[in-house]
């Protein structure tokens, strides 16, 4: 069962909201933290928050957000769904961490990046391997690293020396968005090849697919292209933090900007409309159904 109507979009801004274009948007709970990351799980929604605000959970029976962080996990920049008792791995400027419930029912976190260099610990994004859930790809300030789910065995990849802020898997490939080296792809997550830089260059904060096209959220707006390296910019020129296609219609996309708010298009970027009421939007979850 879904916590919210399955045709609703979920937005991470100054708090978490759900709704549809042209309709009312409802805040989930009273929190107004800056949301950096979201995971939708059966009967649960997990939200990572920036500015020292930690990790939070909302369930089907909730009337308020439940704190999942402790004093060792504060600034959460990325989260990913995993198969353990807590169901989440969290990334911060200090590395990745997994949690467990103690005898009192509180969550305690174990940090796994202490042996890495400073830039390798700084985690921007986490991707669980689609075919091997015990393997995680970590996008850091030093590139892409790979770690097993014990957190003990780390491996460097050929994509290094540049911050990686976006990781995704679609069309049979891993994809990475960097600060200054464009978009990269890989068959195995270890050996990477560059596709191209986006038209205006700059950092890439999100990657997703829309039919046969690839969508990139960049510091100059939304960019659409393909593996051949043909890329065009579309939409308003804001620092775009997230862009996602509707699962039932590859022509409909929603994009978030910080600052710049929330935008959507129903014709593959031909025309865009702004959704009122949002200023900073950092993460978007597409509806679960059409």
Buried (B, 14 or more C-beta within 10 A) or exposed (E): EBBBEEEBBBBBBBBBBBBBBEEEBEBBBEBEBBBBBBBBEEEBBBBBBBEEBBBBBBBEEBEEBEEBBBEEBBBBBBBBBBEEEBBBBBBBBBBBBBBEEEEEEEBBBEBBBEEBEEEBBBBBBBBBBEEEEEBBBBBBBBBBBBBBBEBEEBEBBEBBEBBBBBBBBEEEBBBBBBBEBBBBBBEEBBEBEBBBBBBEBBBBBBBBBBEEBBBBBBBBBBBBBEBEEEBEBBBBEBBBBBBBBBEEEBBBBBBBBBEBBBBBBBEBBEEBEEBEEBEBBBBBBBBBEE
